[in-house]
Amino acid sequence: MITIEHSRQYTLNLRATPDRIPQVRRIVAAHLRHWRLDTVIQPVSLGVCELLTNVHRHTAGDHMCVLQLRWARGQLTASVADNDPRLPRLRGPRPFAERGRGLAMVAHLSDSWGTHPTADGKVVWFTLTAQPQALRPLRSLPPEPSLAAAAALPARVPRFAGPARAFAQPVPSPCAGIA
């Protein structure tokens, strides 16, 4: 296991719109890859998308929010702050509902989650235990042969599978016989 003493943080101010959310998912994945937290890319990306979708669906106004990823001491925290003071509620199971399962999914994917009011809205967050993957050592490549050694190798001549006259035969047109 690798221990990195310093924390990492990424903050993005954005408008939570349907076309922007997939872009943010790719941005989150890229940052997690850069931090070598590949094992949590899927759950974190999905959780962030759910929180941003909630901002788009349930906040009034311009849908502006702030996404923050913070990794410290083996814990990754993803949070989304918006300007709507209404706190989300975790709903009971509704298996055939088309909406209303986002927070339940976040709760299932994460180690912990929560929400708290702020002076101008709220923050919804979740955490996951995440350790960076060890760097794999580079494999050495076999040495390239010298020019003299390459010249001494027998030349390989490609052989064709069929007779050369097969290429000289005319190919019938697919449009032949159509008037």
C-alpha positions in Angstrom: 0.0 0.0 0.0 1.2 3.5 -0.8 0.6 6.3 1.7 0.6 9.8 0.4 0.8 12.4 3.2 -0.7 15.3 1.4 -4.4 15.7 0.4 -5.7 16.4 -3.0 -8.6 18.6 -4.0 -10.5 19.6 -7.1 -13.3 22.2 -7.4 -15.5 22.9 -10.3 -18.2 25.6 -10.6 -20.8 24.6 -13.1 -24.4 24.8 -14.3 -26.0 21.3 -13.8 -27.6 20.8 -17.3 -28.2 17.5 -19.0 -25.5 18.1 -21.6 -22.9 19.2 -19.0 -23.4 16.2 -16.6 -21.7 13.6 -18.9 -18.8 16.0 -19.4 -18.4 16.3 -15.6 -18.4 12.6 -15.3 -15.5 12.3 -17.7 -13.7 15.1 -15.8 -14.2 13.3 -12.5 -12.9 10.1 -13.9 -9.8 11.8 -15.3 -9.0 13.4 -11.9 -9.4 10.1 -10.1 -7.2 8.4 -12.7 -4.6 11.1 -12.2 -4.7 10.6 -8.4 -4.4 6.8 -9.1 -7.8 6.1 -7.5 -8.9 3.9 -10.4 -10.8 1.5 -8.2 -13.4 4.1 -7.2 -14.0 5.8 -10.6 -17.3 4.0 -11.3 -19.0 4.6 -8.0 -17.8 8.1 -7.6 -18.7 9.1 -11.2 -22.2 7.6 -10.8 -22.7 9.3 -7.4 -21.6 12.7 -8.7 -23.9 12.3 -11.7 -26.8 11.5 -9.3 -26.1 14.6 -7.2 -25.8 16.8 -10.3 -29.0 15.4 -11.7 -30.8 16.3 -8.4 -29.5 19.8 -8.7 -30.9 20.0 -12.3 -34.3 18.5 -11.4 -35.0 19.9 -7.9 -33.4 23.4 -7.7 -35.0 26.5 -9.0 -33.2 29.1 -11.0 -30.0 28.8 -12.9 -28.9 25.3 -11.6 -25.5 26.7 -10.6 -23.5 24.5 -8.2 -20.0 23.7 -7.0 -18.6 20.2 -7.2 -15.7 19.3 -5.0 -13.6 16.2 -4.8 -11.3 15.8 -1.9 -9.0 12.9 -1.1 -7.2 12.8 2.3 -6.1 10.0 4.6 -7.6 7.3 2.5 -11.0 8.9 2.2 -12.5 10.4 -0.9 -15.3 12.9 -0.4 -17.4 14.1 -3.3 -19.8 17.0 -2.5 -22.1 19.2 -4.5 -23.2 22.6 -3.1 -26.2 24.5 -4.6 -28.2 27.5 -3.7 -31.5 25.7 -2.9 -32.1 25.5 0.9 -34.4 22.5 0.7 -32.6 19.4 2.0 -33.1 16.2 0.0 -34.8 13.2 1.7 -33.9 9.5 1.2 -37.1 7.9 0.0 -38.2 4.3 0.8 -37.8 1.6 -1.9 -40.0 2.2 -4.9 -38.8 -0.5 -7.4 -40.7 0.7 -10.5 -40.4 4.4 -10.0 -38.7 6.3 -12.8 -37.4 9.0 -10.4 -36.5 9.3 -6.7 -33.9 6.6 -6.4 -30.8 8.8 -6.8 -30.0 9.3 -3.1 -30.7 5.6 -2.4 -28.1 4.8 -5.0 -25.6 7.2 -3.5 -26.2 5.7 -0.1 -25.7 2.2 -1.5 -22.5 3.1 -3.4 -20.8 5.0 -0.6 -19.4 4.4 2.8 -21.3 7.4 4.2 -23.3 10.3 2.9 -25.1 13.3 4.2 -26.4 16.8 3.7 -26.2 20.0 5.6 -27.6 23.5 5.2 -25.3 26.4 4.3 -25.8 30.2 4.5 -27.0 30.2 0.9 -28.3 26.7 0.2 -27.0 23.2 1.0 -24.2 20.7 0.4 -24.9 17.0 -0.3 -21.8 14.8 0.1 -20.7 11.1 0.1 -17.4 9.4 1.0 -15.6 6.3 -0.1 -12.5 4.6 1.2 -9.9 4.9 -1.5 -6.2 4.0 -1.7 -4.1 4.9 -4.7 -2.9 2.0 -6.8 0.8 1.3 -6.8 2.7 2.3 -9.8 3.7 -0.7 -11.9 7.4 -0.9 -12.8 8.1 -0.4 -16.5 9.2 -3.6 -18.4 12.4 -3.3 -20.2 12.2 -3.9 -23.9 14.4 -6.5 -25.6 17.4 -4.9 -27.2 17.1 -4.0 -30.9 19.4 -5.9 -33.2 22.4 -3.9 -34.6 22.4 -3.0 -38.3 25.0 -5.8 -39.0 22.8 -8.4 -37.1 19.7 -7.3 -39.0 21.5 -7.6 -42.3 22.5 -11.1 -41.5 18.9 -12.2 -41.0 17.3 -14.1 -43.9 14.9 -12.0 -45.9 11.3 -13.1 -45.7 9.4 -13.0 -48.9 5.6 -13.0 -48.6 3.9 -15.8 -50.5 0.4 -15.5 -52.1 -2.2 -18.2 -51.3 -3.6 -18.4 -54.8 -2.4 -18.2 -58.4 -1.7 -14.8 -59.9 -4.2 -15.4 -62.7 -7.1 -15.2 -60.2 -6.5 -11.5 -60.0 -6.7 -11.1 -63.8 -10.2 -12.5 -64.1 -12.9 -9.8 -64.6 -15.3 -9.3 -61.7 -19.0 -9.3 -62.7 -20.7 -6.0 -62.0 -23.4 -6.1 -59.3 -25.6 -4.1 -61.6 -25.3 -6.5 -64.6 -28.7 -7.4 -66.1 -30.5 -4.3 -64.6 -32.3 -2.3 -67.3 
